[in-house]
Amino acid sequence: ANQPDPVGMIVPLKGFTVNLNDRKGTKYLKVGLNIELSNESIQDVVVERDAIMRHNIIIYLSGLKSSEVQGAENKLTIVENLQKQLNEAIGVEDGIKQVYLTEFRWQ
């Protein structure tokens, strides 16, 4: 029988609320994230670099326009880009196995 891939350690990140980069009025994005670690041994690195990860996420998200956060395809692109940002922040290639959106609201 086929066995599902094992799930790595899941770490919740504190939520993010940012202004979107729209010229037609103020738009907000609220995002909740969980990250899956590729290896439990990098948990300490994730804790140590929390501020750097949060900084990278805020800079990335606040550069988005409201048109770039709508629809499933755009959300998948955001998840991929967040994974890259987080791996860069922790300095471990592929340390973040997956990013999961737990909340995603914009207005």
Sequence and secondary structure as in RCSB ss.txt:
>XXXX:A:sequence
ANQPDPVGMIVPLKGFTVNLNDRKGTKYLKVGLNIELSNESIQDVVVERDAIMRHNIIIYLSGLKSSEVQGAENK
LTIVENLQKQLNEAIGVEDGIKQVYLTEFRWQ
>XXXX:A:secstr
         EEEEEEEEEE   SSS  EEEEEEEEEES GGGHHHHHHTHHHHHHHHHHHHHT  GGGSSSHHHH
HHHHHHHHHHHHHHHT TT EEEEEEEEEEE 
